[in-house]
Amino acid sequence: MRRPYLPLALFVAFLLAAPSFAADEKKDQSSGAQADTDKCFIEMAAIGNKFEAQLSQAAAQQASDQQVKDFAQKMADDHKNAEQQYQQVAEKLGVNIPNELPQIKQRKLDAIKSLQGADFDKAYIAHEVAYHQQVLDAIDSTLVPNAKNAELKALIVKVRPAFVGHHEHAKQIQSKLGKAA
């Protein structure tokens, strides 16, 4: 059974690439430049997926609030399942996916994981709310309007409702926990 959230994390990291994508798009409209941008998106998406999978896996074990644990487990499962799709797309585009997180991502992961109890719960959920909002903004303002590859654009459109659902769920939990300071 194919889950609608499998490609979800593919676009989480697109947010990180969105500003450079727009700049690259203006500099060079050639198909080679577009192919390079698509490759960059896949690589960055894979990195974003690894980060989200690791953070959510930690949250599923470390959270003190049951709603946070349940949400984190869903995120961990969704991102783990997305990994296979990354591999397929990466192979198709000839992209090597890094095995390790970049240092900046690893430091952020370690910083959140170092928290405990309610502080951890609030920081994790605050991250998820902000992250999903940023991805939705990037999808709407950059990715859909600028995607040239029809398959990529269709996938972006297909996964957007999942991002909305995750964002709304995280906001509901956040309102019950209170916002992180």
N, C-alpha and C positions, 0 to 999 in steps of 0.2 A: 504494500500500500504506500503510495507516495503522499508524504505530508506536505501541506501547503507552505510550511515554514522552512523546508529544507534549503532553499536558496536565500533565505532571509539574511543570513550573515554576510552574504556576498556583497550586499550594499552597505553594510554597516561601515566598512572601511572606506567606501566611496566618499564619505564625508571628508575624510582626511585628504583625499585627492581632489576634491571639488575645486578649490581655488586654483591649483596648478592646472587642472583640466581646462578651465575656462581660459587661462592665459595661454596654454599650449594651443588651444583651439583657434585663438585669434592670430597666433604667430604663423601657424602652418596648417592649412586646410587639406593637405594632401592625404591620400589614403594610407600612406606609410606612417605619417604622423598619427593618424587616427588608430591604426593598428597598434602602434606603440602605446598610445593612451589606453586602449583597451587592455593591453598587457599590464600596464601599470595599475589599472583598476583591479584586475584580477589578483595581482600580487598584494596590493594594499588590502583588498577585501579578505584575502586569506590571513593576513596579519591581524586584521580587526577581528576576524572570526576566532583566531587562536586566543587573542586577548579576552574576548567576551566569554569563550568557552572556559578558560582557566579561571577568570574572575567569578563566573556563575557557579562553577564547580566548587570553588572555595566557599562561596556564599551558601550553597546548598548544605555544606557541612558546618560552617562557622556561624551562620545567622542564629540569633536567639529567638526571633519572632517566627512563628510557624508560617504565616503568610509570605514572609520574605524567603524562607526555606523553600516553600512550594514554587514560588515564582522563579527563584534561582535554579531549581531543578529543571523546570520547563525550559529556561534559557540555556542551561547546560546541555540538555538533550537536543534542543533545536540546533545549537551551534555544532555539537558533535556530529549530528546528522548532515549538516551542511558541508562538512569537510570532504565527503566523497564527491559532491558536486564541484567543489573547487578544483579537486584533482582532475576531473573530467574536462572542465573548461580550460584549466591551465595547460593540460596536455594538448588540447586542440589549438591553443594559441602559442604553444612552445615556451611556456613560462615555468621557471623553477620556483617553487614556493619555499620560502625560508623555513627552516625547522625551528628557529629560535625567534623570540620576540626581540624587536629593537630595544636598546637600553632604555629609552624614554618610556616605552610601554611597560617594560619590566619594572621600572621604578614606580610607575603609577600603580601597577598591580600590587607590588610589595607594600606600598603605602596604605592602600585600602585594606589589604589582608592583615596589616599590623594592628588594626583597630579591633576592638572587642565589644561584645554585647550590643546595646542599643546604638552606640556610636558606629559600630560596623554596619548594622542594619540601615541606619539613616544614610551613611556615606554610600553604601552600595546602591540603595534605591535612588538617591539623588543622582548618582552617576547614570543609572539606567534611564531616568526621566530625561536628563539633559542629553544623553547620547542619542536616544531615540528621536528626540525633537530635532537635533542637529541632522540626523540622517533624513528625516522627513523633509526638512528644509532643503537639503541638498538634492533629494530626489525631485522635488517640485521646482526648484529654481535653476538647477544645473544639469542634473543627469537626464531627465526625460526631455527637456528642451534641446539638449546638445548631443544626445546619443545618436550616432550614425549607424551603428550595427543594429539591424532590425531585431535580431535574436536577443541582444543585450537589452535593447529598449523594451521589448515585450516582457522580459524577465523582471526588469525594474518595475514596470507597471503591475505585474502579477504579484510581486511581494509587498507592494506598498500597504495593502490592507493589514498584513501581518504586523508591520511596523506600527501602524495606528493602534492595533489591538494591544501590542506589548506596551506602547507608550501610555495608553489609557489605564491599563492594569497597574503599571508602575506608579502612575499618578494617584490612583485610588489607594494603593498601599502607603504611599508617601503621605497622603492626607491623614491617614490613621496614625502614622508614626510621628508626624510632625516633621517639619523640614529640618535638614541638617544645618548646623550653624556654619 
